[in-house]
Each structure stands twice: as C-alpha cells, then as structure tokens.
Amino acid sequence: MQTPNASTTEPVADSEISADVKPVHQGFGDVLSSLSGWWRRDVTSTVDQVAVIEKRRAECTLSARYLLMTCMSAGIAILGLLQGSAAVVIGAMLLSPLMDPIMGVGFALAIGDFKWLRQSAKSLAVGVLCAILFCALIVFFSPLQTITSEIASRTRPSLFDLGVAIFSSVAGAYAMIRGREGTIVGVAIATALMPPLAVVGFGLATMNGTVFWGSLFLFITNLTAIALTATAMARAYGFSTSLSEKQTQMQAFLIFAAFILLAIPLFLSLRQIVWETNASRQINTVVEDVFSGRARVSQIEANYESDPIQVTATVLTPEIIGEAEGEARTAITRRLDREVEVSLTQVRVGSSQDAAEEAELASARAQEAEAAERAEDLADRLALLAGVPLEDVTIDRQRRRAMVTARPLDGATMATYAELERRIDSTEPEWDIRFTPPLRPLPSIAFDGEVPSAAGRRALTLASWAQDRVGVPVRLEGPEGSVALLRAILAAESKAMSAQTTGPGFGTVTVSWAVEE
C-alpha cells in the first residue's frame, strides 16, 4: 500500500535531478585554458625572472677573459681538427664561451631589452671574428693543411644539424631558467659552436670557398636556432616584456619564418646526401653488370661535385672488355639522369671466377704480410720504450690494439709515460696504443679564477688518462666550486672521479690515487 506522498515524491526528485545535474561537455578550448592556468600558476610563477636576467646579462659582457677563452678554445679546436682528434675538439667545445652571448641575444629579444641585445650582439660578433682570425693564423703557419675527416664533416650541414641545435637550445634555455646550470656542459658539446668557426678559419687560410661557406652556414644554423629557441622558451616561461601585443605577434612570425628559411636549404642538403648514397650504390651495380657479374670491383670512387660526375674504378676481370667504359657511362647516365665520365682500370686475372678470387686473395695476402711486419715493428718499439721483454707486449692485429705495462723508470713522472704513448701513437694512427704506467704521483690542478689554468687542464687530462690506463680510482680534493666544475667536465666525457671538498669557492685541486690502505 502506497503512502499519500509516494506518488508525488518520485517525480519531484526526477525533475530536480534533470534541472540541477547536467552533463558536462568540456571542449578543446576548455582543456587549453586549464593547461594555460596550470602553466602560469605552477610553472612560470616559480621562476625568479630578475635573478635569471641579471645572471644572463652579466655573462654577456665583452671582457678580456671572454676574448682569452674564445681564442684558446678556437686554438684547441683547430689543432684538434688538423690532427683529426675528436677528443681534442670536444675539449674546445667545453671551453668555448660563445653560448653566453648567444643566449643573451635570445633573452634580450624575448624581453625587448634592445640595449642588452646590442651588448650581446657586439660580444658575439667580436668573439666570432677573433676566433676565425686566430684559427686562420694558426692554419696559415701550420705545416698541416690537409682536410681531415673532422673538418670535412662540418662543411655540409643538413636538416639533422638544425634539429640538434633546436633540441640542445631547449635543454640549455631550460637549464638557465630553472637553475640547472650543470646541463650546459652537455649542451656545449651537442651544439658544437666553436668547431665550425675553426673550420671557417681553415677555409679562410687555405682559400677554400667550399669549406669556408659550408662551415659558416653550419655555424649560422646553430647560432640562429639557439638564439631564437631561447627567445621562444623565455616567452613561454612568461618573462616580462616591453613588447606590445602586435610586436609579440610579429616576433613569433619572424621566429617561425627564420626556422623555415633555415630548414629549406638544410633539407635540400640532406636530400643531396641521400641522393649521393643511392647513386654510389647504383654505380657499383652498373659496373658489375657491364662485366656480367664475372668481375670484381676492387675500388670505386665518384666525385659528385664535378660536372660531369667523375667515376673511377679498378676492376679485376678474366676478360678485358674494350667498350666497358662506354657501356658503363651510358648506363650510369641513364640511371642518374646526369652526365657522367667513367674511367675503368681493368686488371686481367685469368679466364675464370677462381682466377679473380685468387688475384684478390693474393692482394689480401700481400697486405696481410705488410700488416704483420708493421705489427712486429710496433711490438719491438713498445718493448724498448717500456723496458720489458718482447713477449710482454700484447698485439691484437684484428682489433689493431697494442698493450704493454711499463717498468718503473728512474726519474720518470706520469707525464713522461703519457708522452711516450703519445709519441708512438702518433706514428700509428690506425692502432689503439695502450701504454700502462706504474703508479706515480699525479700533479695538482691549478685554477685561474673560476676555470682551470692551461697547466690545470693538462693535469686533468693526465689524471684522466692515468686512471684509464692503470685502472685505479682517482680522487679529487679541493674547494667545492673547482671540484664540481672538474667533475662536470669529466662527466661530459663519460668519466668519473671520487671527490672530497675542503670548503666553498675556487682554487687548486689535489689529485691522488684512491688506494685503500
């Protein structure tokens, strides 16, 4: 039996529910508004804009220290490039101070401080000019002016280089805004500002236009990407600006346009690199087809910068084909749709496939015999320098590695053993020489202000080398700032040393073996 109110209670409740509780439909605009509120409330409001700007502004001044570090970094970079040493080039990246004025340009654009912009641009321009001229001077007086692989790799920038610069700049700007300054070491290596400038100096000294303009374009790509990305990051983090809304929109448009203008030639360069790779594969296939697959292509080279394209090859064949060059030229021209000149050197090895294989094997045996003779000579020299019997020298010809543990020599320091390895390594660039020294005291690392002095950098390099060779941990002991900087430098090279601080500030760091008593 129903109560008198039962029939009216349910409809009232339903009407109240239908009137007061409505389904919530959150659109894309509401999501963006929510994200924007969270960004302003929980992210940008936690940034000390004044402190960040003041620190960035202080590091953009044109000073004697800035010019000295720029020139020293440039000198190290060009010497490493001339030797083809990637490790030395990395050291130059770590020392380069060019990141500071470039970031200064980016932040100044973001807040509309044109006085700061002029100051940063002036420091950057003077630093760039000094680096180029200093490198050109070194190359001009250097007996080595050969284009090494390290130099050549910085003359053809592509779209990938732009991507590296953008991602690195995002990381660098974030580190500066959020106070994660230790990340800058990795950013300096990734963006590689100084090596392209050093190659520009090389191109200027050798009057090589291809090298000069290619490396200059790579530097401009890195510079523009870093500065404009820093501008975008600063605006995203809500840095106060004197620009009007219209000026802000124009700034965003110009940044976007600049990236598009950079991306077009870099994309074309990347496409050319891919095309040349595919063309080399097709050229090799055509040459083999001309000889009906019975010959062996021993060596093939293509010069794509010449007009027409120059192709040279050495072919081991059982039968000399008089029209081989003409057939290869016609086929390659048809496939590449480019004019080609072909020069084939045909070496007759017999009338069978086995004869070609025997000729190739004979050549390989001759090369093997020469390699064995060089390995024996290397072992003799290592035994003599280390003061040990010949059987104590380990030679791995397959991996091209030679290892020896040196005897203690009277009066020899750790630097002596490092120099012995360097000298023999310079005569065998294709070999990995491992000269293990006995335990000797390690020199302290001196500082010039807040950076290691020239002698200090050499001492750090020596300590790192000694730890690698001996296999015993090394300990750093000194002021907190100096120890932290040295460990950051080592971390960038995927190395580590234990540390003990003696107080705040910067100063000499003692280096010792961490041997358990």
C-alpha positions in Angstrom: 0.0 0.0 0.0 1.4 3.4 -1.0 1.6 6.3 1.2 -0.2 9.5 0.1 3.1 11.2 -0.8 4.7 8.3 -2.6 3.2 9.2 -6.0 4.5 12.8 -5.8 7.9 12.3 -4.3 9.5 10.4 -7.2 8.5 12.9 -10.0 9.8 15.8 -7.9 13.1 14.1 -7.4 13.4 13.3 -11.1 12.6 16.9 -12.1 15.1 18.2 -9.6 17.8 15.9 -11.0 17.1 16.8 -14.5 17.1 20.5 -13.7 20.2 20.7 -11.5 22.5 18.0 -12.8 23.5 18.5 -16.4 26.2 16.5 -18.3 29.5 18.4 -18.5 30.9 18.7 -22.0 34.5 20.0 -21.9 35.7 21.3 -25.2 39.3 21.6 -26.6 39.3 25.3 -25.6 38.5 24.4 -22.0 41.4 22.0 -21.9 43.8 24.6 -23.3 42.5 27.1 -20.8 43.0 24.6 -17.9 46.6 23.8 -19.1 47.4 27.5 -19.5 46.2 28.2 -16.0 48.3 25.3 -14.6 51.4 26.6 -16.5 51.0 30.1 -15.1 50.2 29.0 -11.6 52.6 26.1 -11.1 55.4 26.7 -13.5 56.1 30.3 -14.6 55.3 31.7 -11.2 58.1 29.7 -9.6 60.8 31.3 -11.9 62.9 34.1 -10.4 62.9 36.2 -13.6 65.1 39.0 -12.1 67.8 36.6 -11.0 67.9 34.8 -14.3 68.0 38.0 -16.4 70.7 39.6 -14.2 72.9 36.4 -14.4 72.5 36.2 -18.2 73.2 39.9 -18.6 76.4 39.7 -16.5 77.8 36.8 -18.7 77.3 38.7 -22.0 79.9 41.5 -21.3 82.9 41.9 -23.6 85.8 41.3 -21.3 89.5 40.2 -21.5 88.6 36.9 -20.0 85.9 36.3 -22.6 88.3 37.0 -25.5 91.1 34.9 -24.0 88.8 31.9 -23.5 87.4 32.3 -27.0 90.9 32.4 -28.6 92.1 29.4 -26.5 89.0 27.4 -27.4 89.5 28.3 -31.1 93.2 27.3 -30.9 92.4 24.0 -29.3 89.6 23.3 -31.8 91.7 24.0 -34.9 94.6 21.9 -33.7 92.2 19.0 -32.9 90.6 19.3 -36.4 94.0 19.4 -38.1 95.0 16.2 -36.2 91.6 14.6 -36.8 91.3 14.2 -33.0 87.6 14.1 -31.8 88.7 14.2 -28.1 90.7 17.4 -28.5 87.7 19.0 -30.4 85.4 18.1 -27.5 87.7 19.9 -25.1 87.4 23.0 -27.2 83.6 22.8 -27.1 83.7 22.7 -23.3 85.9 25.8 -23.1 84.0 27.9 -25.6 82.2 30.9 -24.0 80.1 31.7 -27.1 77.0 30.2 -25.7 76.6 33.1 -23.2 76.2 36.0 -25.7 74.0 33.9 -28.0 71.7 33.1 -25.1 71.9 36.8 -24.2 70.6 37.7 -27.7 67.7 35.3 -27.3 66.7 36.5 -23.8 67.1 40.2 -24.9 64.8 39.6 -27.8 62.2 38.0 -25.6 62.0 40.9 -23.0 62.5 43.7 -25.6 65.7 45.0 -24.0 67.5 46.4 -27.0 70.4 47.8 -25.0 71.2 44.3 -23.8 70.6 43.0 -27.3 73.3 45.4 -28.7 75.7 44.4 -26.0 75.2 40.7 -26.6 75.5 41.0 -30.3 78.7 43.1 -30.0 80.3 40.5 -27.7 79.2 37.7 -30.1 80.5 39.5 -33.2 83.9 40.3 -31.7 84.3 36.8 -30.3 83.4 35.2 -33.7 85.8 37.5 -35.6 88.6 36.8 -33.1 88.1 33.0 -33.3 88.1 33.0 -37.1 91.2 35.1 -37.5 93.1 33.3 -34.7 92.3 29.9 -36.4 93.3 31.3 -39.8 96.6 32.5 -38.4 97.4 29.1 -36.9 96.5 27.2 -40.1 98.5 29.7 -42.2 101.7 28.9 -40.3 100.9 25.2 -39.9 102.7 22.6 -42.0 99.5 20.6 -41.9 96.7 22.0 -44.1 95.0 18.7 -45.1 91.2 18.4 -45.0 90.7 15.7 -42.3 87.5 13.8 -41.7 86.8 16.1 -38.7 87.0 19.2 -41.0 85.0 17.6 -43.8 82.2 16.6 -41.5 81.5 20.2 -40.7 81.2 21.5 -44.3 77.8 20.0 -45.2 75.1 20.9 -42.7 71.8 19.2 -43.1 68.3 19.3 -41.5 69.6 17.0 -38.8 72.0 19.7 -37.6 69.1 22.1 -37.2 67.3 19.5 -35.1 70.3 19.0 -32.9 70.6 22.8 -32.4 66.9 23.2 -31.5 66.8 20.3 -29.1 70.0 21.4 -27.4 68.9 25.0 -27.1 65.6 23.9 -25.5 67.7 22.0 -22.9 70.1 24.9 -22.4 67.4 27.6 -22.0 65.5 25.3 -19.6 68.7 24.8 -17.6 69.3 28.5 -17.4 65.8 29.4 -16.5 65.4 26.6 -13.9 68.9 26.9 -12.4 70.2 23.6 -13.8 73.5 25.1 -15.0 75.3 21.7 -15.0 73.3 20.7 -18.1 75.2 23.4 -20.1 78.3 21.2 -20.4 76.3 18.7 -22.4 74.6 21.5 -24.4 78.0 22.9 -25.3 79.1 19.6 -26.7 75.9 19.0 -28.6 75.7 22.4 -30.3 79.4 22.4 -31.1 79.7 26.2 -31.7 83.5 26.5 -31.9 84.5 23.7 -34.3 82.5 25.2 -37.2 84.1 28.5 -36.6 87.6 26.9 -36.6 86.8 25.3 -39.9 85.7 28.7 -41.2 89.2 29.9 -40.2 90.7 26.9 -42.0 88.8 27.7 -45.2 89.9 31.4 -45.0 93.6 30.5 -44.5 93.6 27.9 -47.4 91.3 30.0 -49.6 88.9 27.1 -49.9 85.4 28.5 -50.6 83.6 25.2 -50.2 84.9 24.7 -46.7 84.5 28.3 -45.7 80.9 28.8 -46.8 79.8 25.3 -45.7 81.1 25.6 -42.2 79.9 29.2 -41.9 76.4 28.1 -42.8 76.6 25.4 -40.1 77.6 28.0 -37.5 74.9 30.4 -38.6 72.4 27.5 -38.3 73.5 26.7 -34.8 73.6 30.4 -33.7 70.1 31.2 -35.1 68.5 28.1 -33.7 69.9 28.6 -30.3 69.1 32.3 -30.0 65.5 32.0 -31.4 64.7 28.9 -29.4 65.9 30.7 -26.2 63.6 33.6 -27.1 60.7 31.2 -27.5 61.5 29.5 -24.2 61.7 32.8 -22.3 58.3 33.9 -23.7 56.8 30.5 -22.8 58.0 30.9 -19.2 56.3 34.3 -19.0 59.3 36.6 -18.8 58.1 40.2 -18.6 58.5 42.1 -21.9 58.1 45.6 -23.1 56.8 44.5 -26.5 53.2 45.2 -27.4 50.8 42.5 -28.5 51.3 43.4 -32.1 55.1 43.3 -31.7 54.8 40.0 -30.0 52.8 38.5 -32.8 55.3 39.9 -35.3 58.2 38.4 -33.3 56.5 35.0 -33.3 56.0 35.2 -37.0 59.6 36.2 -37.6 60.9 33.3 -35.5 58.8 30.9 -37.4 59.9 32.4 -40.7 63.6 32.2 -39.7 63.3 28.5 -39.0 61.5 27.8 -42.3 64.2 29.8 -44.2 66.9 27.7 -42.4 65.1 24.4 -42.9 64.8 24.8 -46.7 68.5 24.7 -47.7 69.2 22.2 -44.9 66.5 19.9 -46.3 68.0 20.3 -49.8 71.5 19.4 -48.4 70.1 16.3 -46.6 68.3 15.3 -49.8 71.6 15.6 -51.8 73.5 13.5 -49.2 70.8 10.7 -49.5 70.9 11.0 -53.4 74.7 10.6 -53.5 74.5 7.5 -51.2 71.9 5.9 -53.5 73.9 7.0 -56.6 77.1 5.2 -55.3 75.1 2.0 -54.9 73.7 2.2 -58.4 77.2 3.0 -59.9 78.6 -0.1 -58.3 75.8 -2.2 -59.6 76.2 -0.9 -63.1 79.9 -1.6 -63.2 79.3 -5.2 -62.1 76.6 -5.6 -64.7 78.9 -4.4 -67.5 81.2 -7.4 -66.8 78.2 -9.7 -66.5 78.9 -10.4 -62.8 82.2 -12.2 -63.6 84.5 -9.4 -62.4 85.3 -8.0 -59.0 85.1 -4.2 -58.4 88.2 -3.7 -56.2 87.9 0.1 -55.8 85.4 2.6 -56.9 85.2 6.4 -56.3 82.7 9.1 -57.5 83.2 12.9 -57.5 79.7 14.3 -57.5 80.9 18.0 -57.3 82.4 17.9 -60.8 80.4 18.4 -63.9 80.1 15.9 -65.4 80.4 13.4 -62.5 83.7 11.7 -62.4 83.7 7.9 -61.7 86.9 5.9 -61.4 87.1 2.2 -60.6 89.6 -0.7 -60.6 88.1 -4.0 -61.8 89.6 -7.5 -61.6 88.3 -9.3 -64.7 89.0 -12.5 -66.6 88.4 -10.8 -69.9 89.3 -7.2 -71.0 86.2 -5.5 -72.4 87.1 -2.7 -74.8 83.7 -0.9 -74.6 83.3 -1.3 -70.9 83.8 2.4 -70.2 81.3 3.4 -72.8 78.7 0.9 -71.7 79.1 1.9 -68.0 78.9 5.6 -68.9 75.7 5.2 -70.9 74.0 3.0 -68.2 75.1 5.3 -65.3 74.0 8.4 -67.2 70.6 6.8 -67.8 70.1 5.8 -64.2 71.3 9.0 -62.6 70.0 11.4 -65.3 73.3 13.2 -65.1 76.3 13.4 -67.4 79.0 11.0 -66.2 82.6 10.3 -67.2 83.8 6.9 -66.4 87.4 5.7 -66.1 87.9 1.9 -65.6 91.2 0.3 -64.9 90.8 -3.4 -65.9 93.2 -5.9 -64.4 93.2 -9.3 -66.2 93.3 -12.1 -63.7 92.5 -15.2 -65.8 89.6 -16.8 -67.5 87.6 -18.0 -64.5 86.0 -16.7 -61.4 88.5 -18.5 -59.4 91.3 -16.6 -61.0 89.7 -13.3 -59.9 89.4 -14.6 -56.4 93.0 -15.8 -56.4 94.1 -12.3 -57.6 92.1 -10.7 -54.8 93.4 -13.2 -52.3 97.0 -12.6 -53.4 96.5 -8.9 -52.9 95.0 -9.6 -49.5 97.9 -11.8 -48.6 100.4 -9.1 -49.5 98.5 -6.6 -47.4 98.4 -9.1 -44.5 102.1 -9.7 -44.7 102.8 -6.0 -44.7 100.4 -5.6 -41.7 102.2 -8.4 -39.8 105.6 -6.8 -40.4 104.3 -3.4 -39.1 102.8 -5.2 -36.1 106.2 -6.8 -35.3 107.9 -3.4 -35.6 105.4 -1.8 -33.3 105.9 -4.6 -30.7 109.7 -4.0 -30.8 109.3 -0.3 -30.3 106.9 -0.7 -27.4 109.1 -3.3 -25.7 112.0 -0.9 -26.0 110.1 2.1 -24.6 108.5 0.2 -21.8 111.8 -1.6 -20.8 110.2 -5.0 -21.0 110.9 -8.2 -23.0 109.1 -8.5 -26.4 106.9 -11.3 -25.1 105.4 -8.9 -22.5 103.8 -6.8 -25.3 100.3 -7.8 -26.4 99.4 -7.3 -30.0 95.8 -7.7 -31.3 96.1 -7.3 -35.0 92.4 -8.0 -35.6 91.3 -5.1 -33.4 94.6 -3.1 -34.1 95.3 -2.8 -30.4 98.7 -2.9 -28.7 99.2 -3.1 -25.0 102.2 -3.1 -22.7 102.8 -2.4 -19.0 105.9 -0.2 -18.5 108.6 -0.9 -15.9 109.3 1.9 -13.3 112.0 4.2 -14.8 114.2 6.4 -12.6 113.1 10.0 -12.6 110.1 9.3 -14.9 106.8 11.1 -14.0 103.3 10.2 -15.0 103.6 12.8 -17.7 106.7 11.0 -19.1 104.7 7.8 -19.7 101.8 9.7 -21.2 104.2 11.4 -23.6 105.8 8.1 -24.6 102.4 6.7 -25.5 101.5 9.9 -27.4 104.7 9.7 -29.5 104.3 6.1 -30.5 100.6 6.6 -31.1 101.3 9.5 -33.5 103.3 7.1 -35.7 100.5 4.5 -35.8 97.2 6.4 -36.2 95.3 3.3 -37.1 96.3 1.5 -33.9 94.9 1.8 -30.4 98.1 2.0 -28.2 97.7 1.2 -24.5 100.8 2.1 -22.5 100.1 1.3 -18.9 102.4 3.2 -16.5 103.4 2.3 -12.9 101.8 4.2 -10.1 103.3 7.7 -9.9 102.1 10.9 -8.1 99.6 13.0 -10.0 100.0 16.8 -10.4 97.6 19.2 -8.8 95.1 21.1 -11.0 95.6 24.8 -10.7 92.8 27.3 -11.4 92.8 30.7 -13.0 89.8 32.3 -11.3 86.8 30.1 -11.9 88.3 28.0 -14.7 91.3 25.6 -14.8 94.5 27.2 -16.0 96.4 25.9 -19.0 98.6 23.8 -16.7 95.5 22.7 -14.8 93.8 21.4 -17.9 96.9 19.4 -18.8 96.9 18.0 -15.3 93.2 17.0 -15.5 93.8 15.3 -18.9 96.8 13.5 -17.5 94.8 12.3 -14.4 92.0 11.0 -16.7 94.5 9.2 -18.9 96.3 7.7 -15.9 93.0 6.4 -14.4 92.1 4.8 -17.7 95.4 3.1 -18.1 96.2 2.0 -14.5 92.6 1.1 -13.6 92.9 2.5 -10.1 90.3 5.2 -9.0 91.5 8.8 -8.7 90.3 11.2 -6.0 89.9 15.0 -6.3 90.2 17.1 -3.2 89.8 20.9 -3.1 87.3 23.8 -3.0 83.7 22.9 -3.8 83.4 25.1 -6.9 86.5 23.7 -8.5 85.7 20.1 -7.7 82.2 20.5 -9.1 83.5 22.0 -12.3 86.1 19.3 -12.8 83.5 16.5 -12.2 81.2 18.1 -14.8 83.9 18.2 -17.4 84.7 14.5 -16.7 81.0 13.6 -16.8 80.8 15.1 -20.3 83.5 12.6 -21.3 81.6 9.7 -19.5 84.3 9.6 -16.8 84.1 9.9 -13.1 86.4 10.5 -10.1 85.6 10.4 -6.4 85.7 13.8 -4.7 86.2 15.5 -1.3 85.6 19.2 -0.8 87.6 21.4 1.6 85.3 24.4 1.5 83.5 26.8 -0.8 84.9 28.8 -3.7 87.5 28.0 -6.3 91.2 27.1 -6.1 93.8 24.4 -6.6 92.6 20.8 -6.5 94.8 18.0 -5.3 94.7 14.8 -7.3 95.7 11.4 -5.7 95.2 7.7 -6.1 92.3 6.4 -4.1 94.1 3.3 -3.0 92.8 1.5 0.1 95.4 1.4 2.9 
